[in-house]
Amino acid sequence: MRKSNLRATAAWQALALLGAGVLATPAMAQDAPPASGETSPPAEEQPALSDKGKAEASDEAIVVTGSRLIRPELDAPSPVTTVDSETFDLTGTVTVESLLNELPQIIPGNTRVSNNQGGEDFSTLDLRGLGPNRTLILVDGERVPASSSSGVVDIGTIPAGLIERVDVVTGGASAVYGSDAIAGVVNFILKDNYEGLELSSQYGISDHGDGASFNVQGLLGGNFGDDRGNMTLFASYYTRDPVGQGDRDLFRNAAVVVFRGDHRVVADHLVLEPGDIVTGAGGSGTPPWGWIANDAANPFANLSTAVTTGPGGVTNNNFDAGVADTNCDGVANAANVNTGNISFDQNGLLSPRNTSGLCNFADRSTGSSRYNFNPVNYLVTPYKRYNFAATARYDISDAIRLKVVGNYTDSTQEVNLAPTPATGIVVDPTLNPFIVANGACGVQSCHPDLLAALQTRANPDAPFTIDRRFSETGPRIGLFNAKTQTLRGTLSGPLAHGFNWDETASYGKTADSIRAIGNINNTAVAQGLAGCTGPGVLPNCVPLDIFGANTIDADMLSFVRIDTQETRTFDQVRIAGNITGNLVDLPAGPVGVAVGAEARTDKGEIIVDDAQRNGDIYGFNAVQNQKGKVNVKEVYGEVRIPILADLPFVHELSFEAGARYSDYSSAGGLFNWKAGLQWAPTDWLKFRGIYNKAARAPSIVELFQNGDQGFPSYTDPCNATETPTGATIAQCNAFAPLINFSLPSSDPASFHQNNDQVQTFAFGNPGLSEETAKTFTIGAVLTPNLGLGRFSATVDYYNIKIDDIISAFGAQFFINDCYLNLNAASCARVTRDPATGQLTAVNSATGNQGTFKTSGIDVGLNYSVPFNDIGLGIGGRLRVQELLSWLNEIDFGTGDFAGKTGGGIGGTFPEWKSTLTVAYDSDDFTAQMRWNYLSETVEAFGDEHDPRLPALSYFDLSLRKSIGNNFELTGIIQNLFDAKPKQTPAGDSGFRVNAAYYNPVILGRYFTIQGKVKL
């Protein structure tokens, strides 16, 4: 909290200094604030130009995102949604993804709440929910180098304060921009003609007094060389404080999911109703005190009589009738506990492993043996970013213009996870000095109750298996530092007969440094548990005691703890050239053409230390060295043919087509094309449609991944709650013959998976081919003259189908294929512990498989009217905008998920999404209210009565006031009416809240104050 106060003070001091600068600055005339909007209005709706502006515009080529053709008007067959700099300013946006993720076309990717959700270590954009690797990111219409070997771009590297506007085009655009533009493109247009100085400072904090954020930035620009050139410089610093899951009541406790009646619900904490069947236990089955598996081939026996004394001679009667409470209901067992899995209580005494009934709640105060990891994890991750950018242009002559864009970003992201869990640790009791008598504690064993339990087995000296979390290390911390630099230079100019040319060369590089703190050395653990005996013992070996909580002292911890380091570098070299112009004049207008060529090289390399490469760690996933390169050469062409114009019922009729051929060193030749048509029966009604054949070549990681370790969620078909068939039970028994998989879930001895994640090793595939997509959009643009104000509307239907999807055949695929389809080849990839029955590892693979499909309708409405026009007698104007999206279908090859959500889907797909903006603008004041709405979704468990994720509705209020001629003060309240996140059965593991869905409101009401000086 003190850090937040310091930043708040710094923010106010900065604003005070800025204000002092205003008082010392001569007054300058100010224009009325420009219109703010998120939908690019058609040409008829653009603000009128002055005579000078018209003269300038006549010499400028009009090029819209989605095409490289020069156009007579600012429109195209592809729908374009635009977010302007005014919207960024009024919403206080300094992290680009936080605003763009609210657009109905975008499904949130990685955000501030992505503490342990897989994927990238940075913020991403995901058009239509088809994956961020199928959304192409552009800056000024040029491809941006990828930030990782997956081909995805870190949106945090885009300088928000330098953005002029953002164009979002959904639907394939590979014919224009090449690979990756399957779902569409997001094009960031940067300011390159700025004159003046702008300084701003911003501070935000939640109504809980946490989650503080601070930003300070400056923009400086000016002309030179008798106005032949302009240079614009931008610098910013942004920081965000973390918020822990333990800082919010809703996220603090590990939630439990049960079947209640005929549907799943999240149970109230420590409340189970009669008939409830637990389907998702709370927390983790791997606690800091550890638990020891009862080997069915060498089981424990007579524990209540054998176990009598604990460490230090303390009486241990935890297995006795009248004391043991194996379901945590506060009522002692009527019978002794003589066998089964064992663990340790809060006093370090051996006890039954209590995981049934109310013990499914990971609440240690009840005697549960499960562990609540929520309080240690982040809800919102901390983030720090430095950004420096520059744009410059200079007319070398009347025929040649040089434009240069440079950007440097240094960002640090931190994730915080519960202490390292280690599973499947094998211990030889005859070698560990803390178990044997005459060992580390003298004549008596350090753990006499554990020794007594082990001696009840038929083979008392046999090794046993223990799972334990190394809480003594503290939380696992991942520090991700990325340094990104890009430089692009473009020469352009006119050719004869009205044609233009441009040549672009660019270089981009991202260097990532990843430090993982809090790992545990696998080999050191094994040697320490064996008493540091045998060959090859590591230096400074210390015998290890992991039997109970807080048993590892400083010397032990120093021996077993290991931090790891990883470096990743990705770079792209690119050259491209284009020629555009009008080929010939037809009666309906000029025939526009564009041709060009491009060549680029993408390289990626990952270097890890020995511990990661050898997989000799617990805690963070093992990663292998990777290195790969992809070269591509491309040529393309576009044409626009005006067919008819200025005729009855044919104000305009034009045809557009384009094609691109790409030669990849990995995937070979790709041919993409498009064809579109526009028909305007009148000057206020236009119909448009376009068909694209698009493609995506495999990325470096998809080609060259080398066995990286992961822990995806899974469901074991052998679980009693899955009611396995006889064939599945037989298959389960084939791999764990000592486990009784046929017991019903109501039987306390029935089989249940211990954790909801399984170790997986992922491999790439150099033989992958490209993904291919067919996209189609058709719609209408209306700009009627209503006689009062200005109105425009767009309605567009989209349909996208992607074949030969490049994706992992994941752990669940091979598990199901083995135990449900009885496929021996898949079973060879799945490892199950024969003693415990638990799955321990799966080898996954990548391939071209399946089809993605999605379709829906987007609607955009814009209306603005001066208040004087409606007779209110006040200045200013009313501005209303509605962005509405209806999702008809989204199918990942396993059924339609429109209006559904769930962990196995990879996102939430509301049927309806809406953003309504209502604003009042005057010369010196703006008030804006934004209402975002996402409709209710079904959580796709496949039950007869699936649970629901409630609709999300929240409002953001912005108030901006100009003070004098040079100072602006903006206040913003996000989530004005304090919409609350809800727990649902398909919510994120641990707290059972869909964090990505509720991200805009997850901190509650949030306040931001922003000051800006313009000189």
Helices and strands as residue ranges (DSSP letters): H 2-23, G 43-45, H 51-58, E 80-84, H 85-90, H 96-100, G 132-134, E 135-139, E 142-143, G 155-157, G 160-162, E 163-170, H 174-177, E 184-190, E 196-206, E 213-224, E 229-240, E 243-244, G 245-247, H 249-252, E 257-260, E 263-266, E 277-280, E 291-292, H 303-306, G 311-313, E 342-344, E 350-352, G 357-360, G 364-366, G 374-376, E 378-380, E 383-395, E 401-417, E 420-427, H 448-454, E 464-470, G 471-473, E 476-494, G 496-498, E 500-521, H 522-529, H 554-560, E 561-586, E 589-608, H 610-613, E 617-618, E 626-647, E 650-664, E 668-682, E 685-696, H 700-704, E 706-710, G 720-722, H 726-735, E 760-763, E 771-782, E 790-803, E 806-809, H 811-819, H 824-827, E 830-832, E 839-848, E 851-866, G 867-870, E 877-891, E 900-902, E 907-909, E 912-921, E 925-934, E 937-939, E 948-949, E 952-963, E 967-974, H 995-998, G 999-1001, E 1006-1014
